[in-house]
Amino acid sequence: MELIYVLDILGTFAFAISGALVASDKKLDLFGVLIIAFVTAVGGGMLRDVLMNAHPINWIGDLNYLYTIFTAVIFTFLFKSKIIYLGKTMFLFDTIGISVFTLLGLKKGLFFDLHPIIALIMGMLTAVFGGVLRDVLTNKIPLIFEKEIYASACLVGGIAYLILSQFKVPENVVFVLSACIIVIIRVVSVKFQLELPKIKEDLFTKK
């Protein structure tokens, strides 16, 4: 089994758990938790495939994604109190997940002969849209719109992938380096509480 595929499954597992935890905190029943975990884990990839008219859609073509989501939901119900103490571990899985999802979405876009900029957008959608759906369905302001450098890290890593791909560098090396860039930006931004600037008032407004 390829390393990238393993990381993809781990990212799916982490995303599904994050969705299950949010749904559980909202007091949803088991079915509701399962739906939120599902859209969190595969919502981004599903939107990407629909927009690109790619068939079969990611989780339909590989049942391991569904098995992973079911396992994550059961794991959350059985060990929720323990998972809370694994915040740093889950954060690491989540970060690895968005890095892998970004690059897989980008690569798939390029495979479908999309313009690199559009392929980059597809990669970002793959990584972040599941979390957007999770937050919208649970009546929260999506994390990527409120705080933390999240989608921006995916953008920088994707651009790095496109640039490195122009040189005679092995594909696996390009993938790993680009993924590491996303992970490093995400970890550093959270550690030092870095945020993108916000529009607070018109610069030309007289005080």
ABEGO torsion letter per residue (X at the ends): XBAAAAAAAAAAAAAAAAAAAAAAAAGBBAAAAAAAAAAAAAAAAAAAAAAAGBOBBAAAABAAAAAAAAAAAAAAAAAAAAAAAAAAAAAAAAAAAAAAAAAAAAAAAAAAGBBAAAAAAAAAAAAAAAAAAAAAAAGBBBAAAABEBAAAAAAAAAAAAAAAAABBBBAAAAAAAAAAAAAAAAAAAAAAGBBBBBBABBAABBX
